Each structure stands twice: as structure tokens, then as C-alpha cells.
Amino acid sequence: MSQQVESLLTKVERRQPASVELAHRLIEYLLSGEIPPGGKIPSERALSESLDVGRSAVREALKSLTLLGLLDVRQGDGTYLAGSSSDLLPRIIEWGLLLGERRVQDLTEARAEVEVILAGLAAKRRSPAGLEELRTIVDEMKAADADLARYIAADVRFHLKIAELSGNTVLAGVLSSIRSLLQVWTNRVITAMGETRSSLAVHLPIFEAIEEGNAEAARAAMFAHMRSANRNLANTIGD
């Protein structure tokens, strides 16, 4: 084996970045049973001192785990472990703890780009039957009104149905693969808003453009929705 190949192998075997190692340590702590489901976790300062790392690194890890739905930040009250261990494990396995704060932002950005493309394709390719199914979902969103859980479920179905109507199985598969995160992100935004009217208002132009077969308008409406949704999502964790 040449020295060049040996050098490459050595590089591959390097330790994981500190942010990833910290995420692993936090997950082990969260699932150790020391904190019950719904229990409050220690402050950033306490975690920083216990783990012997900077508070900025802890803050980044906590933001990432919050956006993955593993933690629940309650403004002015603290951060809590969300759900039960059995709920958390599939998400941890699914995402492999690969997401630092920067990569979470990259993921939301990528999702926005994919959704804009899907909306345009859906406007071009939607079938009468598919359009009627999308209309039914919109009616469900309208009927949900103050029932946030009902609205959130319909909201996620809305986006997945548009992906289906696009006729592009690859791009639709990308969106479907992050379905659990769509649910988490939508829940965070709608719950923080405490109402559904403003969310419905940005969904209706998307539906209307698809209904009219106007791909340019569908892309523009989805872009506007994604921009506001990502901004609202960032606001829920104090960015």
C-alpha cells in the first residue's frame, strides 16, 4: 500500500467534529432516564460546566435538537425533553445526529428550494382527481380553525399532496423522507403563533395557482410561504 493511500485512510479515520460528539453526549444524557419525558433539562451554563465545553457549542447543539423535535423550548421558562424515549429514538436513528445548527439551516433552505420546484411542477401536471384531493385538504385546513392539531396535520398533508401532484418521484421522495421533520417544524410554528389564519392565508395562493395551472405563480406563492415559515421557525428558538 502506498504512503499516499495510507495517508488518505488516516484522514478518513479522524475523530468526529466536536459538535457531533457533543450531540452524542447530549443524546446519551437525555435518554439516560435521569430526565423524565417532559422534564426540564439543565441550563446552558450548567450543561457547559458539566460537559466542559463552551456555552456557544451547547447552544448550537440544543438548537439543532430542538429543530429535530427532541427538545421543547418554552420562552422564559427553560428547555424540556419532548415526548417519550420511544418517540425520540426513531428520529435520532433517522437523522444519525448529523445535524449541527448550520446543517439544520441548510436543510430548511434545501426544503424550501425543493418545495418551490414541486409547486411549479404540480401546477403544470395536476390531474382533476389530484386537484380535488388537494381542495379537500384545503377545506380541512379551513375547518380546523382554532384546532391547532387538526390544522397541523392537514398542513403537512397539503405539502405532501403537492409533492405527489408534481409527478416527480425523486423530488417527492425527498420531501417525504423528512415528513417527521415537517410535522415538527409545522407544529413549532403554528403553536408559537397560536392561531391558523395567517398560515392559511399563505397557503391559499399556492392552491389557487395550482388550480389555475399557473406554474410561475405557484412557485412565487410557495417561495413567499417558505420564506415566512423559515423565519418563523428560527424565531421559535430565539434566532
C-alpha positions in Angstrom: 0.0 0.0 0.0 1.4 3.4 -1.0 2.1 6.1 1.5 -0.5 8.3 -0.3 -3.3 5.7 0.2 -2.3 5.2 3.9 -2.4 8.9 4.4 -5.9 9.1 2.9 -7.1 6.2 5.2 -5.7 8.0 8.2 -7.7 11.1 7.3 -10.9 9.1 6.9 -10.5 7.7 10.5 -10.2 11.2 12.1 -12.4 11.8 15.1 -15.8 13.3 14.6 -16.2 17.1 14.9 -16.7 18.4 18.4 -20.2 19.5 17.6 -21.2 15.9 16.6 -19.5 14.4 19.7 -21.4 16.9 21.9 -24.7 16.0 20.2 -24.0 12.3 21.0 -23.2 13.1 24.6 -26.3 15.2 25.0 -28.5 12.5 23.5 -27.0 9.9 25.8 -27.7 12.2 28.7 -31.3 12.9 27.6 -32.1 9.2 27.1 -30.4 8.0 30.3 -33.6 8.2 32.2 -32.3 10.9 34.5 -34.8 13.4 32.9 -38.3 12.1 32.6 -40.3 12.8 29.4 -41.5 16.3 29.6 -38.9 17.1 32.2 -36.8 20.3 32.3 -33.2 19.9 31.3 -30.3 21.9 33.0 -29.5 25.4 31.8 -26.9 26.1 29.1 -24.5 27.2 31.8 -24.9 24.0 33.8 -24.5 21.8 30.8 -21.5 23.8 29.7 -19.8 23.3 33.0 -20.7 19.6 33.2 -19.6 18.8 29.7 -16.5 21.1 29.9 -17.4 22.9 26.6 -18.2 26.4 25.7 -21.8 27.7 26.1 -21.9 28.6 22.4 -21.3 24.9 21.5 -24.0 23.8 23.9 -26.4 26.4 22.5 -25.8 25.2 18.9 -26.4 21.6 19.9 -29.6 22.5 21.8 -30.9 24.4 18.8 -30.3 21.5 16.5 -32.0 19.0 18.8 -34.9 21.5 19.2 -35.4 21.7 15.5 -35.3 17.9 15.3 -38.2 17.8 17.8 -36.2 16.3 20.6 -36.4 19.3 22.9 -39.1 21.9 23.6 -38.0 25.5 24.3 -40.5 27.4 26.4 -39.7 31.1 26.3 -38.9 32.5 29.7 -39.2 29.0 31.3 -36.5 26.8 30.0 -35.9 23.8 27.8 -37.7 20.5 28.3 -37.3 17.0 27.0 -40.1 16.4 24.5 -42.1 13.2 24.2 -41.1 9.8 25.4 -37.9 7.9 24.8 -39.7 5.6 22.4 -40.8 8.7 20.4 -37.3 10.1 20.3 -35.2 7.1 19.3 -36.6 6.8 15.7 -35.8 10.4 15.0 -32.3 10.0 16.4 -31.7 6.9 14.3 -33.3 8.5 11.2 -31.1 11.6 11.2 -28.0 10.0 12.6 -27.1 13.0 14.7 -25.5 14.6 11.6 -27.1 18.0 12.0 -25.3 20.9 13.6 -27.1 24.2 13.6 -25.6 25.2 10.3 -26.7 22.0 8.7 -30.2 22.3 10.1 -30.3 25.7 8.4 -29.0 24.1 5.2 -31.8 21.5 5.5 -34.6 24.1 5.9 -33.1 26.0 2.9 -33.0 22.8 0.8 -36.6 22.0 1.7 -37.7 25.5 0.6 -36.0 25.1 -2.8 -37.5 21.6 -3.3 -41.0 22.8 -2.3 -40.8 25.7 -4.8 -39.9 23.4 -7.6 -42.6 20.9 -6.6 -45.3 23.6 -6.6 -44.4 24.7 -10.1 -44.5 21.1 -11.4 -47.8 20.5 -9.6 -49.4 23.5 -11.4 -48.3 22.0 -14.7 -49.1 18.4 -14.1 -52.0 18.2 -11.6 -54.9 15.9 -12.6 -58.5 16.7 -11.9 -58.7 14.0 -9.3 -55.5 15.1 -7.6 -56.6 18.7 -7.6 -59.9 17.7 -5.9 -57.9 15.9 -3.2 -55.8 19.0 -2.6 -59.0 21.0 -2.4 -60.3 18.7 0.2 -57.2 19.2 2.3 -57.5 23.0 2.0 -61.2 22.7 3.2 -59.9 20.7 6.1 -57.4 23.4 7.0 -60.2 26.0 6.8 -62.5 23.9 9.0 -59.7 23.3 11.6 -59.8 26.9 12.6 -58.6 27.1 16.3 -58.0 23.3 16.5 -54.2 23.5 16.0 -53.5 19.8 16.0 -56.1 19.3 13.3 -54.7 22.2 11.2 -51.1 21.0 11.6 -52.0 17.5 10.3 -53.8 19.0 7.3 -50.9 21.4 6.6 -48.4 18.6 6.4 -50.8 16.6 4.1 -51.1 19.7 1.9 -47.4 19.8 1.2 -47.1 16.1 0.6 -50.0 16.1 -1.8 -48.4 18.9 -3.8 -45.3 16.8 -4.0 -47.4 13.9 -5.3 -49.1 16.1 -7.9 -45.7 17.2 -9.2 -45.3 13.8 -10.8 -41.6 13.8 -9.9 -41.0 10.8 -7.7 -37.4 11.8 -6.8 -38.3 15.2 -5.5 -41.4 14.0 -3.9 -39.3 11.3 -2.2 -37.0 14.0 -0.8 -39.9 15.7 0.9 -41.5 12.5 2.1 -38.2 11.5 3.7 -38.3 14.5 6.0 -42.0 14.0 6.8 -41.3 13.8 10.6 -39.4 17.0 10.5 -42.2 18.7 8.5 -44.5 17.7 11.3 -42.1 19.0 14.0 -41.4 22.3 12.2 -45.1 23.0 11.4 -46.1 22.2 15.0 -43.5 24.6 16.4 -44.5 27.5 14.1 -48.3 27.1 14.5 -48.1 26.5 18.2 -45.9 29.6 18.6 -48.4 31.7 16.6 -51.3 30.3 18.5 -53.6 30.7 15.5 -54.1 29.3 12.0 -55.5 32.2 10.0 -52.2 33.8 9.0 -50.8 30.4 8.0 -53.9 29.6 5.9 -53.6 33.0 4.2 -50.2 32.0 2.7 -51.4 28.5 1.7 -54.4 29.6 -0.3 -52.4 31.5 -3.0 -50.4 28.3 -3.6 -53.6 26.2 -4.0 -55.2 28.8 -6.3 -52.1 29.0 -8.6 -52.0 25.2 -8.8 -55.7 25.2 -9.5 -55.3 27.7 -12.3 -52.3 25.8 -13.7 -50.1 28.9 -13.3 -46.6 27.4 -12.5 -44.9 30.8 -12.1 -47.5 32.0 -9.6 -47.3 28.7 -7.8 -43.6 28.9 -7.4 -43.8 32.5 -6.2 -46.5 31.7 -3.7 -44.6 28.8 -2.3 -41.4 30.9 -2.1 -43.2 33.5 -0.1 -44.6 30.8 2.2 -41.2 29.1 2.7 -39.6 32.5 3.5 -42.0 33.3 6.2 -42.1 29.8 7.5 -38.4 29.6 7.9 -38.3 33.0 9.5 -41.0 32.0 12.0 -39.2 28.7 12.7 -36.0 30.5 13.5 -37.9 32.8 15.8 -39.2 29.9 17.9 -35.7 29.1 19.1 -34.7 32.7 19.6 -32.7 33.4 16.5 
